[in-house]
Amino acid sequence: MQNLLARIINQAQKNRQRIVFAETDDPRTLQAIDYLDDHKIVTPVLIGNKEKIGALAKDHSIKMALNDLEIFDPESPENAEKIE
């Protein structure tokens, strides 16, 4: 089983895809994003407020490199036009 998982991860790393995560208010999601990004399995795109995501990560001792991640905040003024 472990060999199968290693093969799946290896294949994902070779063909790294962008995955959008909308549940960024859940620390479990942030832990998963951190793991997937650290191991170069996917390129995460986070939906939410960068400051709130950073505060939640800090509160749960999740060391995410937020400046290196793509974060789309639908409530920000510059993104409001893109949504309409």
Secondary structure as the mmCIF struct_conf table of DSSP 4:
data_model
#
loop_
_struct_conf.conf_type_id
_struct_conf.id
_struct_conf.beg_label_comp_id
_struct_conf.beg_label_asym_id
_struct_conf.beg_label_seq_id
_struct_conf.end_label_comp_id
_struct_conf.end_label_asym_id
_struct_conf.end_label_seq_id
HELX_RH_AL_P HELX_RH_AL_P1 GLN A 2 LYS A 14
TURN_TY1_P TURN_TY1_P1 ASN A 15 ASN A 15
STRN STRN1 GLN A 17 PHE A 21
TURN_TY1_P TURN_TY1_P2 THR A 24 ASP A 25
BEND BEND1 ASP A 26 ASP A 26
HELX_RH_AL_P HELX_RH_AL_P2 PRO A 27 ASP A 38
TURN_TY1_P TURN_TY1_P3 HIS A 39 LYS A 40
BEND BEND2 ILE A 41 ILE A 41
STRN STRN2 VAL A 42 ILE A 47
BEND BEND3 GLY A 48 GLY A 48
HELX_RH_AL_P HELX_RH_AL_P3 LYS A 50 ASP A 59
TURN_TY1_P TURN_TY1_P4 HIS A 60 SER A 61
HELX_RH_3T_P HELX_RH_3T_P1 LEU A 66 ASP A 68
BEND BEND4 LEU A 69 LEU A 69
STRN STRN3 GLU A 70 PHE A 72
TURN_TY1_P TURN_TY1_P5 PRO A 74 GLU A 75
BEND BEND5 SER A 76 SER A 76
HELX_RH_AL_P HELX_RH_AL_P4 PRO A 77 ILE A 83
#
